[in-house]
Amino acid sequence: MDNLSKLAFLGAELMLKDKAASNTALLLSNRSSSLDTDVKYQQSIADKADYFPSPAVFVYTLPNICLGEISIRHQLKSENSFFIFDAFNPAFMAHYAHLLMATGKAETVLCGWTELMDEHYEAFVYLVGKEGAMAHNEQNLATLYNK
């Protein structure tokens, strides 16, 4: 498993432990996509004399693979999406999660920002339901993210 998948997987474990419903959608985002793994894969094919593409690395050259790892672990067969933004986008996350629940595509949504590049990593992962301790909106998300 690549480092981005590990980061997302661990965040999901904390949020879904004993809570994962079969109708939990996944909604993650970051800035670097899968660039950390892409660079490692490029290094494995850059040298013509030592050309050895690794299938074990190649499979992680898409950021949404981490969603598959989480889905397998929690046996989810639900909606999932991974978006790339310059920075955490609370307005988009609040709106998209609301749409998933309002249209009946999900009862709960695991949302998050899982950024990883080289030695820099950041995970902000949270679980949204139709009822909760606080309103799921842009202002609350921005406040929580910036704490």
ChimeraX attribute file (.defattr): number of C-alpha atoms within 10 A of each C-alpha:
attribute: neighborCount
match mode: 1-to-1
recipient: residues
	/A:1	13
	/A:2	17
	/A:3	18
	/A:4	28
	/A:5	22
	/A:6	14
	/A:7	18
	/A:8	24
	/A:9	21
	/A:10	15
	/A:11	21
	/A:12	24
	/A:13	16
	/A:14	13
	/A:15	16
	/A:16	17
	/A:17	9
	/A:18	9
	/A:19	13
	/A:20	19
	/A:21	16
	/A:22	15
	/A:23	17
	/A:24	27
	/A:25	27
	/A:26	25
	/A:27	24
	/A:28	24
	/A:29	24
	/A:30	23
	/A:31	17
	/A:32	17
	/A:33	22
	/A:34	24
	/A:35	18
	/A:36	18
	/A:37	23
	/A:38	17
	/A:39	13
	/A:40	14
	/A:41	21
	/A:42	14
	/A:43	14
	/A:44	17
	/A:45	14
	/A:46	12
	/A:47	10
	/A:48	8
	/A:49	7
	/A:50	10
	/A:51	11
	/A:52	13
	/A:53	14
	/A:54	13
	/A:55	9
	/A:56	11
	/A:57	16
	/A:58	16
	/A:59	14
	/A:60	22
	/A:61	19
	/A:62	14
	/A:63	25
	/A:64	20
	/A:65	18
	/A:66	24
	/A:67	23
	/A:68	18
	/A:69	17
	/A:70	21
	/A:71	21
	/A:72	11
	/A:73	12
	/A:74	19
	/A:75	13
	/A:76	20
	/A:77	13
	/A:78	15
	/A:79	16
	/A:80	19
	/A:81	14
	/A:82	20
	/A:83	16
	/A:84	17
	/A:85	13
	/A:86	9
	/A:87	12
	/A:88	20
	/A:89	18
	/A:90	20
	/A:91	14
	/A:92	14
	/A:93	22
	/A:94	19
	/A:95	13
	/A:96	16
	/A:97	24
	/A:98	20
	/A:99	13
	/A:100	20
	/A:101	19
	/A:102	12
	/A:103	9
	/A:104	11
	/A:105	16
	/A:106	22
	/A:107	17
	/A:108	24
	/A:109	28
	/A:110	21
	/A:111	26
	/A:112	25
	/A:113	27
	/A:114	26
	/A:115	23
	/A:116	23
	/A:117	17
	/A:118	10
	/A:119	7
	/A:120	7
	/A:121	12
	/A:122	14
	/A:123	17
	/A:124	16
	/A:125	19
	/A:126	17
	/A:127	22
	/A:128	21
	/A:129	17
	/A:130	13
	/A:131	9
	/A:132	9
	/A:133	7
	/A:134	8
	/A:135	14
	/A:136	21
	/A:137	16
	/A:138	15
	/A:139	13
	/A:140	14
	/A:141	18
	/A:142	14
	/A:143	10
	/A:144	9
	/A:145	15
	/A:146	7
	/A:147	5
